[in-house]
Amino acid sequence: MYSKKVMQYFLHPKNVGEIKNASGVGEVGNIICGDVMRLYIKVKDDVIKDIKFKTLGCAAAIATSSIITEIAKNKKIEDALKISKEEIIKSLGGLPPIKVHCSLLAIDALKEAIYDYLKKSKRKIPEDLKKNHERIEKEKKIIKKRYEKINLKIKN
Amino acid sequence: MRRIYLDYAATTPISKEVLEAMKPFFYKKFGNASSIHKFGREAKEALENSREFIKKKSSAKEHELIFTSGGTESNNFAIKGIAFANRKKGKHIITTKIEHDCVLNACKWLENNGFEVSYLSVDKEGFVNLEELEKTIRKDTILVSIIHGNNEIGTIQNLKEIGKICMKKGIYFHTDACQSFMKEKIDFDYVDLVSVNAHKIYGPKGVGGLFIRKGVKIDPLLHGGGHEFSLRSGTENVAGIVGFAKAVEIMKEKDIENMRKTRDLLIRGALKIENTRLNGPKGEKRLCNNANISFIGIEGEAIVLRLDEKGIAVSTGSACSSRSLEPSHVLLALGLRPEEIHSAIRFSTGKETKKEEIEYVVKTLEEVVGELRNISLLK
């Protein structure tokens, strides 16, 4: 099911951890769906100097969040924002179609971390990054509501 | 690398004796059991001997046994067969939220074809509420189908009490006993239809059966040359059926004891890990070889694959591991929290499972869970 590279990044993920006093933190996903990713970035002179992640999720979730930290490290913020799902999938040697959404989740986590950094440092936030953040917030609310209806008890 | 299989609820290997019993029927006694020459007659004899043997071993006195291609066919046959044969009497069927997919999907199909289905809830351990069952029965109810031993969480329903209720109201009662057959006692006196299969008890895949109480009105699923008393046409899989009978013959009490002992050892060891939970019943009303445990804070597919990398085979009900990305409907029905559902692992032991294998698995579990919790978000 999974490529050799996905298994490699799943079994031996790089950049696991947290950053104290991070420049920005982004968290996406929801335990209700089963995947949660949190990315920490340390930014200096607009370059991502350090990046770490924590993920609760399947093999693809762990592999995509690990590899995106590798791809984004030492990139300028504006270049990190351009990382695409195609780049992640290619770097991993392919992802099963049913797991492609994990790559999108990893990208969202990185974008949220960058959004958080720009907001904290009172910098200008690109319009599409703002819209992305709003979409993520909206989705979080919808998921919560949907599962509240199906009687799942949500722990905050 | 050593390999430890703990997914016997998914399937079992064929025992040596079963394979030996089957072999002649592939190439020596290969005749079509319907042929009137000697090749046919010897196949027919083996077929009928197998049938009578399995019936005798099951203590099913008033039931005929119809051979099928397995549990899925038996369940489809029972549910659709009863529905169509009795549709003039009524169109309501009762089942539960924790049935195997084949039962649920057969019911969904019937709902799209003029029938109405009620799905009973279960309590936190997976038990059906008898009062709720009685209340759900209507004048036009024609079938109740409730799984005997649940394949995910091991809950063993009380067939006798459910059967009594159905008998009182004159409604047919079917049970899916694929996981429990030959492992737990089945009260045939109280059930009209019982689905069974071979590949959960060290027999071959592709063969199973449906016990049908004599006199039950049922339509065939497979029409054709009139095999199996005109209830299930198709050239009989004599080799498979002979293997099925042999598997039934060799299942011993000590095998069941071993499944239970090693399963209990596993539960004790795994629950020592912090933030874990046993899903399903704690006591006797649990399939002898089933354990379902949640490891809070991490995800099921990740646990399965990391154990797999260490040679250990188990399964999970996590959404990420399913074809549809939906979490296990059985765990949902228990009312578990999302973090319990997504981290649930099913372990199922076998007749040959060894104590030291369990000890290795528990040790490896501690490592794997620890590593994945390191990668995961802190709660």
Interface residues (C-beta under 8 A of the other chain):
Chain A: Y2 M7 F10 L11 P13 V16 E27 I31 I32 C33 G34 D35 V36 R38 K54 T55 L56 G57 C58 A59 A60 A61 I62 I98 Y147 I150 N151 L152 K153 I154 K155
Chain B: G297 I298 E299 G300 E301 A302 L305 R306 E309 S318 A319 C320 S321 R323 L325 P327 L332 G335 R337 P338 E339 H342 N374 I375 S376 L377 L378
